[in-house]
Amino acid sequence: MEVPVAERPYVLLSVATSIDGFIDDTSGGPLTLSNEADFDRVDDVRAGCDAILVGAGTVRADDPRLLVRSPARRAERVRRGLGETPLKVTLTRHGDLDPDARFFSWGDVEKIVYAASPCAERTRKGLSGVATVVDAGDPVDLPGVLADLSARGVRRLMVEGGGAVHTLFLTSGLVDEIHLVVAPFFVGDSAAPRFVGDGAFPYGPGNPMRLAEARPIGDVVLLRFLLPASTEPEESHG
């Protein structure tokens, strides 16, 4: 089911990969796929969004804060009548989320968890006082999630991984724009997590994405793609 753009947020998917399409390696430590200049660009894009979404696996594996880092950007958001940082959103099929994770404990901003029906009540109890938990169906109804976010005032959503979430959004045809940063090295390990998994993607040779920008940022390159069904928003806040 595809939700018209007017009935859901504009969805921007942001990812950094190796040349061979991996978003991490198997070393157990963090893999740096970008540089400070690009981290600052991502911070600027975050500051222009209403919500940031990651999967529960990313919350567990990376313990991200998902905050706007720049004091000037936070102040500008407040000047515009917004919170200092966008809403934080995650999807979970199993509900095994630590309420002390930085996703929940950092930032004075609403945290929303969309949980599959079988684990929704247990997740609600486990995250009582730290997040709003929404029963999102079984399996998780992604168009319904986006419609709910739209009803909460989210007009621009930034999706930041991981691979299962990227695959879900892209195979569902619910992404408008991709920011793909490519690092100048290979990972070369099929056991490492990739940008996307297998799936029926609607963006094949007969329906390609449009390259809107290619920009070197130090030793990485940003490729910005617009997807076929999307149009660029009238106003970009990033």
Steps between C-alpha positions, in 0.01 A plus 500: 500500500652832398395811689486821292766753598226745607383245763840418644828675583761565235744215565875557468719192544858573609777239491878467474653190343829353385560479126365145508179599678563411864388721790723331759757223534520202738778629724267582788620861511361805321582536130552859391348547157500879492694804617440806717386717208238243404393448862433875508296473177294220654447715811368778276262258327380369837433854618267548201290193577207446735591144601787251472427127468727201557426133551512333840810309388683828451389618845644181652819477293605865474332663803450823300405835655337632179530863607579819311859570606542864397392756765426750222271255320323410823447871572365555149249220548383657825472838326266334248282368783636143485674281755879510507516165323256293291272231640667160534322199351575129489333184368513169687374149429601353837496788749835422663611860552698634796329805656847625604627506139611845384216501246263537797714669765663777292309804378190675629289387206219251448602142421251285308525121470291321238475141622361193328171393660628185676752702703321836523362468854824355638696779329264761643562370852875474451529856369245660732594860566770521232314454170162497331436146375260450208358165388605493135338174389641160415713525297575867559279708270748750357242715315305514826813606687557783253136608517523510880818708486331738258210538744757590767627786285798328338542643151860395435637168625865397495564122493847400623505120493581227537489268203167334585333840535656626176371189321151535649464865397648456153312182404180666622554796265489740794822696450518833317871576519823311577820656631764235429854571620769269363824447692824436306557139610365146486379278785497177303323285760166343406421455870500877553174699485412652165314817404198287397409134494321299233161628391270603219612860448283715271808691378643272233643572155157591367426739788833652607560762761610848395842623606439850633848569638849351516737680736842411639533570873864447579578138415136385490236578240134589551253368242151645537228309318136591450269204459262480204172566682638787705531872449739718691331683789415864435720607789806317626590573861831314485 
